[in-house]
Amino acid sequence: MKRVLIVEDIAQTRQWLAGIVQTAFPDSQIEEASSMRAGLAAAAAADFDLALIDLGLPDGSGLEVLRSLTLVCPGAIPIVTTVMGDDAHIVAALSAGAQGYLLKENPADMLTTQLRRIADGVPALSPSIARRIMEHFRFTGPAADPEEDLTNREREVLGLIGRGHRNIDVAQALELAESTVASHIKSIYRKLGISSRAEASWHATRMGLTSDSR
């Protein structure tokens, strides 16, 4: 991760998060923003590989920064870093495009480990958040297994995005047009009832589609 954006209004917490990023990615270049407006400006001005975004900002919601970053910098990996671990905020963040959700109450070494695992295509999720997501699917998922409706090609695409590949990488690997890959991903999301790559990665891992042997 060469360029990292940290959007956090509390200076001491920004420094703490910057230290975690430097430990996880020693060669990274970090840019900091202390408000929603500053975060939006930073997202529009530069390409980032990773963004850590707080939800509760003094002039608005970090979700606005997340949505903007997803649009203007689709190659970035946006991760929510917050103290809010309730279902409403988790679902809202994932729906807005978050590819990870970390609680600031977790120890620094745990967050460092979670960030490092991004390179392996593993979403950065605090353990309690991962459990809540699993519980959410358990109680709200359809009675029939939607994974059975996926075509073989959709399973191939799901496996690749589950390992952290971008659409263009999937297209090259499967010798498809990038627009075709996007159509497959849209179909996968619809069939699985999901709306983010973090959820897709969770399904791909559970289905055994993320191993290199496939």
TORRO-380014 format. One record per residue: residue in one letter; x, y, z of N, C-alpha, C, O in turn. Coordinates in steps of 0.02 Angstrom, whole numbers, plus 50000, padded with zeros to 5 digits. Layout:
# TORRO-380014
aXYZXYZXYZXYZ ...
//
This chain:
# TORRO-380014
m500424994150000500005000050000500455006250000500755007950051 k500485009649943500935015349937500635021849962500975025649997 r500005023049947499685029349968499075027650011498635023949991 v499065030550070498535029050118498215035550143498565040250160 l497555035750143497185041450169496875039650236496555034350243 i496975043850286496655042950351496185048850364496405054550366 v495545047350371495045052550384494805051550456494425046850471 e495015055950500494875055350572494945062250603495445065650593 d494435064250642494435071150668494845071950732495055077550747 i494975066750769495355067250832496105066350817496305061050793 a496505071450831497205071450813497585065450843497995062350809 q497465064050906497815058550939497645051950906498075047650898 t497015051050887496815044850854497115044350784497305038950762 r497155050150749497485050150683498205047750689498435043650648 q498555050250739499255048150749499295040750765499755037250741 w498825038250805498815031150822498705026850760499045021850750 l498215028950719498075025250658498665025650609498825020750575 a498985031450605499565032250561500125027550582500465024750540 g500215026750647500725022150672500575014950653501025011150637 i499935013150656499725006450637499865005250563500114999950543 v499685010250521499805009650449500545009050434500755004950393 q500955013050467501675012850456501975006150476502435003650444 t501695003150528501934996550550501734991250499502124986850483 a501114991750475500864986850427501194987650359501354982750325 f501294993950338501574995550272502115000850280501975006750271 p502724998750295503265003550312503425008650258503655014050273 d503305006950195503475011550140502895015950118502945019450068 s502355015750156501755019450134501835026950145502185029250190 q501495030750103501445038050109500745039650134500245037850103 i500705042950192500065044050225499845051350218500235055950229 e499215052250201498905058850200498325058750250497945053950253 e498265064050288497765064350341497245069750326497395074950298 a496625068350347496075073150341495685073050405495555067650433 s495495078950430495175079350496494425080750492494095081650544 s494145080850431493435082350424493165078950361493555076550320 m492505078850354492205076050294492415080150233492595077350181 r492405086750239492575090950182493305089850161493445089450102 a493755089350210494455088150193494545081250163494965080250118 g494165076350187494205069550160493965069350088494275065950047 l493425072850073493165073150005493665076449958493765074149902 a493985081849982494485085349941495095080849928495345080649872 a495305077249979495885072849970495725067249922496135065449880 a495125064349928494925058849884494895061149811495055057349766 a494695067349800494625069949732495305071949702495375072349641 a495795073249745496435075949721496965070749707497435072149671 a496895064749735497445059849728497165052749726496615051349749 d497575048349698497395041249697497685037849759498275038749775 f497265034149794497485030749854497405023149846496975020849809 d497835019449879497785012249880497335009849937497005004649933 l497325013749991496975011850052496715018150086497045023350085 a496125017750116495855023250155495545020650219495145015950218 l495725023750275495415022250339494955028150356495195033750363 i494315026750362493815032150366493385031350429493075026250439 d493385036650469492945036750528492245038750505492175042450457 l491745036250539491055037750520490815044350549490485048250515 g490975045750612490725051650646491215057450640491685058050680 l491105061750591491535067550580491165073950599490545074050597 p491515079250617491185085250644490725088750594490255092150615 d490855087950529490455091450479490045086750435489785088750383 g489975080550456489575075850417489775068650429490125067150477 s489555064350385489685057150393490265054850350490345057150293 g490665050450377491205047350339490945043250281491325041750235 l490305041350282490015037650226490045041750162490115038850107 e490005048250167490055052550107490745052050077490825051950016 v491255051950119491945051250095492025044350063492345043650011 l491745039350095491785032450070491475031950001491775029149955 r490875034649993490525034349929490925038049875490995035649819 s491175043949892491555047949845492195044449824492355044249765 l492545041549872493165038049857493035032149811493425030749766 t492485028549823492315022849781492195024949708492355021149662 l491925030949699491785033349632492405036049597492535034349539 v492785040349632493345043749600493985039749602494455041049563 c494025034949647494635030949654494445023649664494535020949718 p494175020449611493915013649619494435008449638494255002949661 g495065009949629495585005149647495765005249721496115000849745 a495505010149757495655010749829495255005649869494715003449849 i495535003749926495194999249973494955003550032495365005250075 p494315005250036494065009250091493875004950151493495000150145 i494135006750208493995003050270493745007950323494055013050336 v493195006150353492915010250407493305008850471493405003050490 t493505014150505493815013550571493395017750619493385023850614 t493055014550666492555017950706492475014650774492765009350787 v492085017850817491905014850881491195012050878490965008950926 m490855013050821490165010950815490115004050782490265003250723 g489904999150822489884992250798489184989350793489114983250795 d488674993550788487994990950784487824989150712488154991250665 d487294985050704487104982450639486954988050589487144987550530 a486614993250611486414998650564487025001850532487035002950471 h487535003350571488135006550544488535001650500488805003650449 i488564995350520488924990350480488604989550412488944989750361 v487944988650411487584987750348487654993950304487754993350244 a487584999850334487645006050296488335006750264488395008750207 a488855004950302489535005550277489665000650220489955002450169 l489454994450229489554989350177489164991250114489404990250058 s488564993850123488154995850066488465001750029488375002449968 a488835005850065489155011750034489805009849999490105014049965 g490035003650007490635001449973491224999850017491774998549991 a491134999850083491694998250127491934991050114491524986550106 q492584990150113492874983450104493184980850169493564975950169 g493034984150223493274982050288492944986250342492694991650328 y492964983850404492644987450459493024985750523492974980250549 l493404990550547493824989450606493594993950663493454999850654 l493564991050723493384994750782494004997450817494494993750827 k493995003750834494575006950864494695004650936495205006350966 e494225000950963494324998151030494804992151029495054990051081 n494924989350969495374983650963496104985850972496274991550957 p496544981350997497244983051006497584984650940497384982150887 a498104988650944498464990750883498754984850845498734984750784 d499014979850882499324974150847498794970150809498954967350756 m498184969750834497654966250799497464969950735497384966850682 l497414976550738497254980550679497804980150627497674979850567 t498434980050651498994979350605498954972650567499064972450506 t498804967350603498734960750571498174960750520498254958050465 q497614963850537497044964150491497224967950427497034965950372 l497594973350434497794977250375498274973350331498224973450270 r498734969850361499224965950322498884960450282499114958650228 r498344957750308498004952250274497624954550212497394950350172 i497554961050203497224963650144497574961250081497254959750030 a498244960850084498634958750026498454951650004498554949849946 d498184947650049497974940850033497244940450013496964935050004 g496934946350005496224946449985495744945350043495154944150031 v495984945850105495554944850163495284951550187495684956050202 p494634952550190494364958950214494584960450285494624955950327 a494724966750298494944968850365494324969750408493994974950406 l494174964750448493584964850491493784963250562494114958250575 s493574967450609493664965750679493274959350694492744958250665 p493534954950738493194948650751492454949450769492034945550746 s492294954350810491594955150830491164957350771490574955650768 i491454961050724491084963150665490964957150619490414956350593 a491464952950611491384946950570490824942550598490434939750560 r490794941950665490264937950696489584941050683489094937550670 r489534947650687488894950950676488664950050604488064949150591 i489134950350556488954949350486488694942250476488204941150440 m489024937350507488804930450501488114929550532487684925950504 e487994932750589487334932250620486804935650577486244933250572 h486994941150546486524944650502486294940050445485704939650430 f486774936650413486604932150359486204926150384485754923650350 r486364923850444486024917950470485284919350481484854915150468 f485134925350505484434926850522484044930350467483434930550469 t484394933150417484044936850365484114933750297483784935850249 g484544928750290484664925750224484074921650201483654919750242 p484024920350135483464916450108483504909150131484044906650147 a482934905850131482904898850153483294894450106483654889950128 a483224895550040483604891649991484314894249986484434900149999 d484774890049967485474892049961485564895749895485534892549842 p485674902449896485734906149833486364904449795486414905649735 e486864901549830487494899949796487394894549743487784894149696 e486874890549750486734885349701486524888249634486564884949583 d486294894649634486064897749573486634900749532486534902749475 l487244901049561487804903949525488024899349469488074893249478 t488164902349411488444898349356489184896949369489484899949413 n489474892449330490184890949338490614897149327491104898249363 r490434901249277490814907349264490754912249322491244915349341 e490154912849350490064917249407490464914949467490714919049505 r490524908449475490944905849530491674907549518492034909049565 e491894907249455492584909049440492704916449456493214918249486 v492244920649436492304927849449492284929149524492684933049549 l491834925949560491774926849632492424924749666492654928049713 g492714919249644493344916949674493904921949666494294923049712 l493934925149607494464929949594494364936449633494844939149661 i493744939049635493644945149673493694943749747493854948149787 g493554937449767493644935449836494364935449858494514936049917 r494824934949809495544935249824495814942349816496424943349817 g495364947049807495574954049806495734956849737495994962349732 h495584953149683495734955549616495244960949595494654960749612 r495504965849558495084971049530494714968349468494894963049442 n494214972049445493834969749387494294968749327494214963849290 i494764973349316495204972749259495654966549264495814963449214 d495854964749326496254958749336495854952549321496104947849290 v495224952449343494784946749330494674946049255494684940449228 a494574951649221494464951449149495064948449113494984944349067 q495664950349133496274947749101496364940349116496554936449073 a496224938349179496324931349198495844926749162496024921149144 l495224929049151494714924749119494624926249045494194923349012 e495034931049019494994932948949494284935348931493984933048882 l494034939948972493374942848961493434950348955493934953248975 a492924953548928492894960748928492744963048999492384959649036 e493014968849018492894971449086492154972749098491904971849153 s491794974749045491074975749052490714969249066490214969149102 t490964963749038490664957149050490774955049123490324952349156 v491374956449148491514954949218491044958949264490784956349312 a490954965349247490504969549287489794966649287489454966849338 s489574964049231488904961049226488864954749269488364953649303 h489394950749268489404944749310489374946549384489014943449423 i489754951749404489764953849474489074956349494488844954949550 k488744960149450488074962549465487604956649476487184956849521 s487664951549434487234945649441487384941849505486934939449539 i488034941349522488234938049584487944941649645487664938449690 y488024948249646487764952149702487004951149709486744950449764 r486654951149652485924950349653485734943449680485284942849722 k486074938249656485904931449678486074930249751485704926749786 l486624933149774486824932049844486504937049892486564936349953 g486184942149865485864947149907486374951449944486274953050002 i486924953249910487454957149941487564963449902487274964449848 s488004967849928488114974249895488824976749900488964982549884 s489294972549922489984974849929490474969249918490294963349922 r491094971049903491624966149892491804962549957492014956749955 a491724965850014491864962550078491394956550088491604951150109 e490754957550073490274952150078490414946750027490354940750041 a490604948849966490774944049913491364939749934491364933649923 s491864942849964492454939049987492274934050041492534928550042 w491814936050085491594931550138491254925350108491384919750129 h490824926450059490494920850025490994916549988490964910349991 a491454919749952491954915949913492374911449958492514905749941 t492574914150016492974910150063492564904350091492814898750096 r491934905750108491504900550136491374894950085491294889150103 m491354896850020491224891949968491864888449944491834883949901 g492434890349973493064887149954493314889249886493664885449852 l493144895449865493324897749798493954901949797494164904249744 t494264903149855494824907849858495504904249862496014907649865 s495514897649861496154894049863496474894349795496144894449743 d497144894549794497514895049732497444888849688497614889049629 s497204883449717497154877249679496564877149631496524872849587 r496094882049641495504882049598495674885349532495234885949489 
//
